[in-house]
Amino acid sequence: MAYRRCRYRGGKSPGVSPRFGGFTLIELLIALTILSIIAAVSYTSFVSVRKTMDVGAKNIEVMREVRNFLERLDVELSGALYVRRDEATLFVSKRQEVGQQTASNLAFTTIMPQSFLEVGKRGEVIRVEYEVSQNDQNSDFLVLKKKLYLLSLPPRDYDEPVEFIVGEDFSTFLLRFKSGGQWFETWDTETREELPDSVELVFATGGKSYRETFNVYISEM
């Protein structure tokens, strides 16, 4: 018996559907799902890194402000001035209740150089006041306000003070004063008639606590 080879038109086998280049709907859905997952992970990582960078930048700014505050206070206290029987000069610090906390205020006269390069030279005699009050927006925080008065000796009068906010997120601000090897929580030259040897400041701001000691170099007169 002879067999005859049959050829199908188009060279295609019967029962086989033609397949064109491209993706099926299922493949596209899978690809989109994978891309969505990658995008979600990438966005989460970006947000996390951005928050970390923002926190780092804020911490750097807080440290810079703290350093400037401490350097300025050190210069002011090192030049503290008290003249006996002269009511225009003083060094007074008292503790008071501010909300649920105890905080220290401070007022003193000092010979203040105009710049860091002038430390050791006589400059303007000024009165410096540090006042602590409760933060109106958040009762857990304290506001530290600073006032500067140009003091004329004589006559004994004051110009209008220069007033500004040192910080609004202090959670602690306490002072102690050392004299004769003993520490005192308050100080008043009206009764003691002398300056302390050194001043200790304990404060907290920006979520961190600090303890600094300052020396008083200029003696009373």
C-alpha positions in Angstrom: 0.0 0.0 0.0 1.4 3.4 -0.9 1.1 6.3 1.4 0.8 9.9 0.2 2.4 12.6 2.2 0.0 15.4 2.9 1.0 19.0 3.3 -1.1 21.5 5.0 -1.5 24.9 3.7 0.7 27.4 5.4 3.0 24.6 6.8 1.1 24.5 10.1 0.1 21.4 12.0 -3.6 20.9 12.5 -5.0 21.9 16.0 -2.1 24.3 16.9 -3.1 28.0 17.4 -0.8 30.7 16.0 1.3 32.6 18.7 2.4 36.2 18.2 5.2 38.0 20.1 4.2 40.0 23.3 2.9 39.4 26.8 -0.3 37.7 28.0 -2.7 39.5 30.4 -1.6 37.3 33.3 2.1 38.1 32.6 1.3 41.8 32.6 -0.6 41.6 35.9 2.3 39.7 37.5 4.8 42.3 36.3 2.6 45.2 37.6 2.3 43.5 40.9 6.0 43.1 41.2 6.6 46.7 40.2 4.0 47.9 42.8 5.8 45.9 45.5 9.2 47.3 44.5 7.8 50.9 44.5 6.1 50.5 47.9 9.4 49.2 49.4 11.4 51.9 47.8 9.0 54.6 49.1 9.1 53.2 52.6 12.9 53.2 52.6 13.0 56.7 51.2 10.7 58.0 53.9 12.7 56.2 56.6 16.0 57.7 55.3 14.4 61.2 55.1 13.2 61.0 58.7 16.6 59.9 59.9 18.2 62.8 58.0 15.7 65.3 59.4 16.3 64.0 63.0 20.1 64.2 62.4 19.9 67.8 61.1 17.6 68.8 64.0 20.1 67.3 66.6 23.0 69.2 64.9 21.0 72.4 65.1 20.1 71.8 68.8 23.8 71.1 69.6 24.9 74.3 67.8 22.4 76.4 69.8 23.4 74.8 73.1 27.0 75.3 72.4 26.4 79.0 71.5 24.3 79.5 74.7 27.0 77.9 77.0 29.8 79.9 75.4 28.0 83.1 75.8 26.9 82.4 79.4 30.5 81.4 80.2 31.8 84.8 79.0 29.1 86.6 81.0 29.7 84.8 84.3 33.4 85.0 84.0 33.1 88.8 84.0 30.5 89.1 86.8 30.8 92.4 88.6 29.7 93.3 92.1 30.5 96.5 93.9 29.6 96.7 97.6 27.3 99.5 98.6 26.4 100.0 95.0 22.8 98.9 94.4 23.3 99.0 90.6 25.5 95.9 90.7 24.1 92.5 91.9 24.2 88.8 91.6 20.9 87.2 92.5 19.4 83.8 91.8 16.2 82.3 93.3 14.3 79.1 92.7 10.6 79.2 91.9 7.8 76.8 91.0 7.0 76.9 87.3 4.0 74.7 86.7 5.0 71.2 88.1 8.7 72.0 88.1 11.3 74.0 90.1 13.5 76.3 88.1 16.1 79.0 88.7 16.1 82.6 87.6 19.3 84.6 87.4 20.2 88.3 87.3 23.7 89.7 87.5 25.9 92.6 86.3 28.9 91.9 84.2 31.7 93.5 82.3 30.8 92.3 78.9 33.3 92.3 76.0 31.8 93.1 72.6 33.3 90.0 71.0 35.2 86.8 71.8 38.5 88.5 70.7 38.0 91.1 73.4 37.8 88.7 76.3 40.0 90.1 79.1 39.4 93.7 78.1 37.1 96.1 79.8 33.8 96.5 77.9 30.3 97.7 78.6 28.8 97.1 82.0 25.5 95.4 81.5 22.9 93.7 83.5 21.9 90.2 82.3 18.7 88.5 83.3 17.6 84.9 82.6 13.9 84.3 83.3 12.2 80.9 83.2 8.4 80.6 82.5 6.0 77.9 81.4 5.5 77.2 77.8 1.9 78.2 76.9 1.8 75.6 74.1 3.1 72.7 76.1 3.1 72.7 79.9 5.9 70.1 79.9 8.4 72.6 78.6 10.0 75.7 80.0 10.7 78.9 78.1 14.1 80.6 78.8 14.1 84.3 78.2 17.1 86.6 78.3 17.2 90.3 78.9 20.2 92.6 78.5 20.3 96.1 80.0 23.1 98.6 79.3 24.1 99.9 82.7 25.5 103.4 83.3 27.7 103.8 86.4 27.0 106.5 87.3 24.2 107.5 86.9 22.2 104.4 88.0 19.7 104.0 85.2 18.9 101.5 82.6 18.2 101.7 78.9 15.4 99.7 77.4 16.3 96.0 77.5 17.2 93.9 74.6 15.0 90.8 75.0 14.9 87.5 73.2 14.1 83.8 73.6 17.0 81.5 74.3 14.8 78.3 73.9 11.2 77.1 74.3 11.7 73.4 75.0 13.7 73.3 78.2 12.5 70.6 80.6 15.0 71.5 83.4 16.9 74.6 84.3 18.5 74.6 87.8 21.5 76.6 89.2 23.8 76.0 92.2 26.5 78.2 93.5 29.8 77.3 95.2 31.6 79.3 97.8 34.0 78.2 100.5 33.8 74.6 99.4 30.0 74.5 99.9 27.1 74.5 97.4 24.0 76.7 97.7 20.8 76.6 95.7 20.2 80.3 95.8 22.4 83.4 95.9 21.9 87.1 96.8 24.6 89.6 97.0 22.4 91.8 99.2 22.8 89.4 102.0 26.1 87.6 101.2 27.9 90.7 99.9 30.2 88.6 97.6 30.2 86.7 94.4 30.2 82.9 94.3 33.4 81.1 93.2 31.7 79.1 90.6 28.2 78.3 89.1 26.8 75.0 88.2 24.0 74.7 85.6 21.9 71.6 85.1 19.5 71.8 82.2 17.7 69.6 79.6 16.7 70.6 76.1 16.1 68.7 72.9 15.7 65.4 74.8 19.3 65.6 76.2 20.5 66.6 79.7 23.6 68.8 80.4 25.6 69.7 83.4 28.1 72.6 83.1 30.3 74.5 85.6 31.4 78.1 85.1 34.0 80.0 87.0 33.6 83.6 88.2 36.9 85.4 87.8 36.3 89.0 88.6 36.1 89.6 92.4 33.7 91.9 94.1 34.9 95.4 94.8 
